[in-house]
Amino acid sequence: MMTVGARTAADEALDAIASGTSDDPFAVLGPHHLVIKGRPALVIRSMQPAASGLKIVTPDQVDLMKRRRP
């Protein structure tokens, strides 16, 4: 469970996914188009607890995803 800073609805949803109590995990996981700081963004959330790293591969680049939760 995340303990640093203010908890958000996303934190609660991710905790429900991790505990197996989420009714709709794909409402949170996977690709989602959002607006961040007034700019359109694609946010991709994944839960891969055994992975040491995760990469996003597109036709023109490969990006390493940053871990946001322990």
N, C-alpha and C positions, 0 to 999 in steps of 0.2 A: 504494500500500500504506500502511496506517495504521501510524505509528511512535510515537505518543504513548501512554504508559501500558502496562498489561498487555494482551496480546492475548487475546481470547476465542475460543471455538468459532465464534461469530457472525462475528467478524472473518475467520477462516479461510474460512468458508462464503462470505462476501461477496467475498473475494479470488478464490475459485474461480469465482464467477459472473462477475466482471469479466474474468477471464482466459479464460473460455469452457471451463473444465474441470469445472464442476459437473455432477454426475449428476442433480440434482433442484433446479433453481433455485427452484421454487415452494414448496419446503419452507422457504425463507427469505423470498422475496419475496411481497408481497400481504398480506392481512389475517390476523392471528393473535391469538387470545385468550390473554393471559398474566396472571400475577399479579405485580405490581410493588409492592414494599414492603407486601405483605400485602393489596393491593387489586386487584380485577379491572381489566384494561385491554385495550383494543384497540390493537395495534401494527400499523401499515401500513408495510411496507417497499417501496420502489420504486427502480428503477435507471433514471434518465433523464439520461444524461450530457450531453445537449445542452440540457436545460431550464434556463432562468434561474430558474424557480420552479415549485412544484407546489402545487395546492390540493386539499383534501378537501372535497367538497360533500355535505352532508346536507340533508334536507328543511327543517331549521330554522337552519342556519348554514353558513358557508364558513370554513375554516381553512387558513392557509398552513402547509405542512409545513416543518420545520426541517431543513436539511442537516446530517447527522451525520458524513459522510465527505467528504474533499476530492475 
